[in-house]
Amino acid sequence: MDLVSSLGLSQTEISFSLNRCRTVGFLDSAKKKVMKAALLEFLVHGLKYVFPARPGPVSRGMPTAHSAAPLAGRIIASADDLYVWPCDTGKSRGQTIAPLYDNVPQAAGKDRILYELLALVDAIRAGRAREQDLAAQELEKRLVKAIK
């Protein structure tokens, strides 16, 4: 997989990110194996403190958190309680959630699996306790399945 074109990041940004992941224990020393337990622990328990998300003004964008798959079918939310990443190409309106990185909507638009994982991460960052719990369970299930 070509991370540069898939994620819209430079080769330098990707290299720095992989080195940081190795340094903090999310990757092994060879940067070949993901350390699932450490990554999941950070996503579930630390990410919302390092990258908090607070709903902002209503705007057009791409659904995220409980407003996107896979939680959209499991969480009942009113039209006033939809969350979106602001982007000009978005077809939904909702309260804006700043993405983890500016290129997130573009990268998510290219890859459904990445989109769902990022939406789950946003449910942890911005959701209530129930949304956070459901997102954590779903992330764990997907990480265990994807990283063997």
N, C-alpha and C positions, 0 to 999 in steps of 0.2 A: 504494500500500500504506500502510495506517495503522500506523505504527511504534509508536504509543502502545499500541494494543490488541494488536497482534501480539507485542510484546516485553514488555509489562507494565511499561514504563518511563514516567516522566513526560515531558511535552514539554520541560521544562527539562533533564532528564538527556540526552535525545536531542540537544538543541541543543548542550549542552556537549560531548557525544561527537563530534558532527560537526565542531565547531570544533577539538577536539584532533586529530581525524583530518586536518583541513586543515593544522594547524600542523606536524604531524610528517611530512607528505608522503604520506598515504594517500589524500587527496582533492585535486583541483585547487582553485584559489583560489575558484572559483564553487561548490564543493561539489557538483558534478554528475557528475564523472568519477572513478572509482576508479583509483588508480595501482597496477596489478596487481603489478608487480615489487617495489615497496616493501612492499606489504601481504604478499605471499608471503614475502619475505625475513624480515620480522618474525615471521610465524607460524611459519616453519620454524626460524629460528635464534635468535630472541629471546624468544618467548613463554614457553618453559619456564624461562627465568631470571627473568622478571618475574612470572609467575604459576605457580610450580612446583606440582606436584600429587604428593602422596605418598599411597599407599593407606592408608586408615584402617580402623576396625573394620568387621566384617560387619554389614550392615543391609539393609533392604528399600529398593528404589529403582528407578530407570530406568537400563537399561544404557547405558554410555558407553565411549569409547575402543575397544579391540579387541573389546569385548563387544557392541557395537551395529553395525548396518549403517553403512557398507559393508564394514568389516573383519571382522565376525563370521564371515562365510563363508570368509574367506581366512586367518585366524589360528586355529590349533588351540590351545585353552586348556582347562585342566581346570576343573571346577566350582569349585575353590578359587581360581581365578585370574580371576574375573569382577569387573568394575568397575561400580559404579553411582553415580548421583547420588542422595543420600538424598532420598526423598520418600514421603509417606504413601500416595500412589496407585500407587506402583511395584509391579510384580508379580514382580520378580526379587530375588534376594538375592546380594550380593557385597560386596567391599571398597569402602568409600565413597571417592569422589573429590569434593572440594569443587568445585562448579561455578564458572565464572568470575564469575557473578553469581547472587544468590539466586533470581531468577526464571527461570533457564535451564530447569529441568525443565518449568515451565508453558509457556514459549514454545516449547520443542522439541516438546511434546505437541500443539501447534496446527499445526505446520509440519514435515513430513517432511524437506524439503530442509535447513531450518535445523538440525534434529535431527542429520542426517548430518554436516553441516559442523562442528557443535559437538563431535560424537563424534570426528571426525578431529582436531580441535584438541586434544582431551583425549588422544588417542593420542600426539600429539607431546609434550604436557605430562607424561604419566605412563608412556609406553610404553618398551619396550626398543628397541635400535637398529633391529631389523627392523620393528617396528610404527611407529616414527617415520619410517623411510624409505618404507614403504607409504603412510602417512598423508600425507606430504609430496607424493608423486607424485599421489595422488588429489586432494588439495587443489589442486595446480597444474592438473590436468586440469579440475577443476570451475570454478576461477576463470577460466581462459582461455575456457571455454565460456560461462559466465554473463555475463562482463563483456567485451563487444565494442564 
